[in-house]
């Protein structure tokens, strides 16, 4: 291709065909492949204008994946922020008090403990730390460690 913007657009489109990307992540990948910023920016703008590139859609897809993998909202926020997603898209995608996060926390608890209630303070502390490390809030952890009802899991 003679037009470098069109070539960068085509490369970005190939990446987007595999999975959703955020704008910053796609710009970084194109730069790693040797594309000049002067060619990348117009190509990404064309993708955005065509509806192929959306930080909001990327954030929603990534949040759904993290929930499925039993990670919490704090982890989702940090990961999206580290990938260059803007704060507004993060706020729209990650509703910390959403029931889906509570379900993900209960699922993570069940995965870690096998639905066994901790019998000692040390076991409870270990379980709390593991859930906290996965990015769940204190309220979500307390709810998951409360009286466990197998119908909720």
Residue frames as qw, qx, qy, qz and C-alpha x, y, z in Angstrom:
[[0.000, 0.889, 0.459, 0.000, 0.00, 0.00, 0.00],
 [0.403, 0.467, -0.019, 0.787, 1.23, 3.45, -0.86],
 [0.322, -0.700, -0.002, -0.637, -0.86, 5.20, 1.82],
 [0.302, 0.171, -0.798, 0.492, 0.69, 4.56, 5.26],
 [0.432, -0.086, 0.403, -0.802, -2.50, 5.64, 7.06],
 [0.833, 0.100, -0.229, -0.494, -4.49, 3.09, 5.07],
 [0.644, 0.224, -0.715, 0.156, -1.87, 0.43, 5.83],
 [0.002, 0.166, -0.698, 0.697, -1.97, 1.25, 9.58],
 [0.647, -0.009, 0.125, -0.752, -5.77, 1.16, 9.40],
 [0.822, 0.151, -0.483, -0.263, -5.65, -2.30, 7.78],
 [0.427, 0.208, -0.776, 0.415, -3.21, -3.58, 10.43],
 [0.253, -0.109, 0.533, -0.800, -5.39, -2.21, 13.24],
 [0.756, 0.047, -0.123, -0.641, -8.49, -3.75, 11.67],
 [0.708, 0.158, -0.689, 0.006, -6.77, -7.15, 11.66],
 [0.166, 0.136, -0.743, 0.634, -6.02, -6.78, 15.36],
 [0.468, -0.011, 0.300, -0.831, -9.60, -5.78, 16.08],
 [0.750, 0.082, -0.471, -0.457, -10.89, -8.78, 14.15],
 [0.505, 0.088, -0.817, 0.263, -9.25, -11.05, 16.74],
 [0.380, -0.563, -0.643, 0.353, -10.66, -9.29, 19.82],
 [0.076, -0.962, -0.195, -0.174, -11.73, -5.92, 21.21],
 [0.594, 0.010, -0.208, 0.777, -8.93, -3.46, 21.98],
 [0.142, -0.875, -0.249, 0.389, -8.89, -0.10, 23.69],
 [0.424, 0.898, -0.036, 0.111, -7.59, 2.89, 21.75],
 [0.204, -0.836, 0.509, -0.026, -4.38, 3.22, 23.79],
 [0.742, -0.209, 0.633, 0.077, -3.70, -0.52, 23.61],
 [0.750, 0.549, 0.336, 0.152, -4.16, -0.56, 19.85],
 [0.224, 0.946, -0.216, 0.090, -1.92, 2.50, 19.43],
 [0.454, -0.656, 0.602, 0.022, 0.77, 0.78, 21.52],
 [0.807, 0.073, 0.573, 0.120, 0.55, -2.42, 19.46],
 [0.621, 0.755, 0.147, 0.154, 0.83, -0.51, 16.20],
 [0.026, -0.920, 0.386, -0.060, 3.82, 1.44, 17.53],
 [0.653, -0.408, 0.634, 0.073, 5.48, -1.86, 18.49],
 [0.772, 0.349, 0.496, 0.192, 4.99, -2.97, 14.90],
 [0.482, -0.093, 0.293, 0.821, 6.87, 0.11, 13.68],
 [0.141, 0.754, 0.505, 0.397, 4.02, 2.41, 12.73],
 [0.226, 0.161, -0.159, 0.948, 4.62, 6.13, 13.12],
 [0.028, 0.477, 0.628, -0.614, 2.28, 8.05, 15.43],
 [0.226, 0.381, -0.168, -0.880, 1.43, 10.43, 12.55],
 [0.404, 0.042, -0.748, -0.525, -0.09, 7.46, 10.70],
 [0.215, -0.233, -0.917, 0.244, -1.60, 5.66, 13.68],
 [0.123, 0.336, 0.452, -0.817, -3.71, 8.53, 15.02],
 [0.469, 0.250, -0.245, -0.811, -5.68, 9.14, 11.79],
 [0.433, 0.016, -0.867, -0.247, -6.12, 5.38, 11.30],
 [0.145, -0.266, -0.839, 0.453, -7.52, 4.98, 14.81],
 [0.270, 0.317, 0.207, -0.885, -9.79, 7.97, 14.30],
 [0.490, 0.147, -0.572, -0.641, -11.17, 6.34, 11.14],
 [0.363, -0.123, -0.922, 0.061, -11.79, 3.14, 13.09],
 [0.020, 0.312, 0.622, -0.718, -13.58, 5.08, 15.83],
 [0.367, 0.283, -0.099, -0.881, -15.68, 6.99, 13.33],
 [0.522, 0.079, -0.715, -0.458, -16.67, 3.73, 11.63],
 [0.773, -0.379, 0.119, -0.495, -17.65, 2.22, 14.99],
 [0.863, 0.165, -0.464, 0.109, -14.97, -0.47, 14.94],
 [0.483, 0.120, -0.540, 0.679, -13.00, 0.95, 17.86],
 [0.438, -0.706, -0.149, -0.536, -14.68, 1.82, 21.15],
 [0.132, 0.343, -0.721, 0.588, -13.11, 2.14, 24.59],
 [0.603, -0.168, 0.336, -0.704, -16.54, 1.72, 26.17],
 [0.923, 0.131, -0.209, -0.296, -17.20, -1.53, 24.31],
 [0.577, 0.374, -0.653, 0.317, -13.70, -2.77, 25.10],
 [0.157, -0.342, 0.619, -0.689, -14.17, -1.96, 28.79],
 [0.795, -0.075, 0.152, -0.583, -17.51, -3.82, 28.89],
 [0.885, 0.240, -0.392, -0.073, -15.98, -6.89, 27.23],
 [0.389, 0.395, -0.679, 0.481, -12.97, -6.89, 29.55],
 [0.406, -0.297, 0.488, -0.714, -15.15, -6.48, 32.65],
 [0.904, 0.014, -0.046, -0.426, -17.35, -9.40, 31.58],
 [0.766, 0.314, -0.536, 0.164, -14.24, -11.55, 31.09],
 [0.116, 0.390, -0.657, 0.634, -12.84, -10.61, 34.50],
 [0.654, -0.209, 0.309, -0.658, -16.16, -11.38, 36.21],
 [0.931, 0.141, -0.255, -0.220, -16.25, -14.75, 34.47],
 [0.661, 0.314, -0.565, 0.382, -12.71, -15.43, 35.72],
 [0.643, -0.637, -0.407, 0.128, -13.79, -14.52, 39.29],
 [0.415, 0.060, -0.183, 0.889, -11.93, -11.21, 39.64],
 [0.115, -0.718, -0.545, 0.418, -13.34, -8.18, 41.41],
 [0.259, 0.917, 0.269, 0.138, -14.20, -4.62, 40.44],
 [0.298, -0.878, 0.259, 0.272, -11.07, -3.09, 41.95],
 [0.586, -0.186, 0.638, 0.464, -8.93, -5.36, 39.79],
 [0.469, 0.626, 0.550, 0.293, -11.05, -4.48, 36.74],
 [0.026, 0.994, 0.072, -0.072, -10.66, -0.75, 37.38],
 [0.421, -0.698, 0.449, 0.366, -6.89, -1.04, 37.84],
 [0.605, 0.063, 0.670, 0.425, -6.45, -3.20, 34.75],
 [0.380, 0.785, 0.438, 0.217, -8.52, -0.93, 32.52],
 [0.129, -0.972, 0.097, 0.171, -6.68, 2.14, 33.83],
 [0.517, -0.501, 0.557, 0.415, -3.32, 0.48, 33.15],
 [0.530, 0.282, 0.676, 0.428, -4.45, -0.25, 29.58],
 [0.129, -0.067, 0.211, 0.967, -5.20, 3.42, 28.94],
 [0.113, -0.614, -0.714, -0.318, -9.00, 3.32, 29.08],
 [0.048, -0.440, 0.099, -0.891, -10.44, 6.70, 30.07],
 [0.072, 0.019, 0.737, -0.672, -12.05, 7.16, 33.47],
 [0.585, 0.142, 0.070, -0.796, -15.55, 7.72, 32.05],
 [0.721, 0.170, -0.588, -0.324, -15.53, 4.40, 30.18],
 [0.316, 0.102, -0.860, 0.387, -14.22, 2.67, 33.32],
 [0.278, 0.044, 0.517, -0.808, -16.93, 4.21, 35.48],
 [0.700, 0.164, -0.159, -0.677, -19.62, 3.09, 33.03],
 [0.691, 0.198, -0.682, -0.132, -18.24, -0.45, 32.73],
 [0.444, -0.025, -0.778, 0.444, -17.41, -1.10, 36.38],
 [0.507, -0.589, -0.073, -0.625, -20.39, -0.60, 38.65],
 [0.135, 0.351, -0.816, 0.439, -18.79, -1.62, 41.95],
 [0.441, -0.032, 0.623, -0.645, -22.11, -2.27, 43.72],
 [0.677, 0.186, -0.449, -0.554, -23.50, -4.40, 40.88],
 [0.865, -0.229, 0.335, -0.295, -24.84, -7.78, 42.01],
 [0.876, 0.415, -0.235, 0.065, -22.66, -9.48, 39.38],
 [0.242, 0.624, -0.605, 0.431, -19.56, -8.60, 41.44],
 [0.583, -0.378, 0.530, -0.486, -21.12, -10.13, 44.55],
 [0.968, 0.151, 0.089, -0.178, -21.85, -13.30, 42.56],
 [0.659, 0.579, -0.416, 0.242, -18.27, -13.30, 41.24],
 [0.123, -0.595, 0.625, -0.490, -16.97, -12.95, 44.80],
 [0.808, -0.184, 0.413, -0.377, -19.09, -15.86, 46.01],
 [0.922, 0.370, -0.107, -0.016, -17.88, -17.93, 43.04],
 [0.380, 0.647, -0.551, 0.365, -14.26, -17.05, 43.85],
 [0.456, -0.472, 0.579, -0.484, -14.85, -17.99, 47.49],
 [0.938, 0.037, 0.234, -0.254, -16.36, -21.32, 46.46],
 [0.777, 0.539, -0.299, 0.127, -13.47, -21.95, 44.07],
 [0.155, 0.636, -0.606, 0.452, -10.85, -21.21, 46.72],
 [0.344, -0.325, 0.697, -0.539, -12.49, -22.89, 49.70],
 [0.253, -0.082, -0.937, -0.225, -14.66, -25.54, 48.08],
 [0.498, -0.532, -0.336, -0.596, -17.73, -24.04, 49.81],
 [0.645, -0.338, -0.573, 0.377, -16.27, -25.00, 53.20],
 [0.237, -0.934, -0.046, -0.262, -16.78, -22.36, 55.84],
 [0.369, 0.516, -0.572, 0.520, -13.54, -21.28, 57.49],
 [0.737, -0.494, -0.461, 0.025, -13.28, -22.89, 60.92],
 [0.600, -0.439, -0.193, 0.641, -10.46, -20.78, 62.35],
 [0.021, 0.921, 0.027, -0.388, -9.57, -17.11, 62.36],
 [0.303, -0.480, 0.608, 0.556, -6.45, -17.94, 60.35],
 [0.367, 0.300, 0.806, 0.355, -8.48, -19.69, 57.64],
 [0.172, 0.869, 0.452, -0.104, -10.93, -16.80, 57.47],
 [0.146, -0.833, 0.216, 0.489, -8.07, -14.29, 57.24],
 [0.371, -0.200, 0.733, 0.535, -6.38, -16.29, 54.49],
 [0.313, 0.552, 0.740, 0.223, -9.64, -16.45, 52.51],
 [0.044, 0.932, 0.225, -0.282, -10.23, -12.71, 52.99],
 [0.242, -0.656, 0.438, 0.565, -6.71, -11.92, 51.72],
 [0.382, 0.083, 0.796, 0.463, -7.17, -14.15, 48.69],
 [0.231, 0.757, 0.604, 0.092, -10.44, -12.43, 47.78],
 [0.098, -0.909, 0.001, 0.404, -8.93, -9.02, 48.41],
 [0.356, -0.403, 0.604, 0.588, -6.01, -9.89, 46.14],
 [0.332, 0.370, 0.778, 0.385, -8.50, -10.78, 43.41],
 [0.043, 0.170, 0.202, 0.964, -9.88, -7.23, 43.63],
 [0.335, -0.628, -0.661, -0.238, -13.08, -7.53, 45.63],
 [0.162, -0.623, 0.172, -0.745, -14.29, -4.82, 48.01],
 [0.050, -0.156, 0.797, -0.581, -14.65, -5.31, 51.74],
 [0.633, 0.103, 0.269, -0.719, -18.46, -5.39, 51.46],
 [0.785, 0.289, -0.428, -0.344, -18.32, -8.07, 48.78],
 [0.391, 0.282, -0.833, 0.271, -15.89, -10.15, 50.83],
 [0.283, -0.082, 0.657, -0.694, -18.01, -9.83, 53.98],
 [0.755, 0.178, 0.026, -0.630, -21.10, -10.88, 52.02],
 [0.726, 0.316, -0.594, -0.144, -19.30, -13.88, 50.53],
 [0.313, 0.214, -0.822, 0.425, -17.95, -14.96, 53.91],
 [0.522, -0.191, 0.334, -0.762, -21.24, -14.50, 55.72],
 [0.663, 0.056, 0.702, -0.255, -23.57, -17.41, 56.23],
 [0.085, 0.279, -0.742, -0.603, -23.09, -19.28, 52.96],
 [0.702, 0.323, 0.439, -0.459, -26.23, -20.27, 51.14],
 [0.437, -0.075, 0.772, 0.455, -25.63, -22.74, 48.31],
 [0.401, 0.715, 0.572, 0.033, -28.63, -21.29, 46.44],
 [0.040, 0.944, -0.048, -0.324, -26.76, -17.98, 46.08],
 [0.426, -0.486, 0.592, 0.482, -23.62, -19.43, 44.52]]
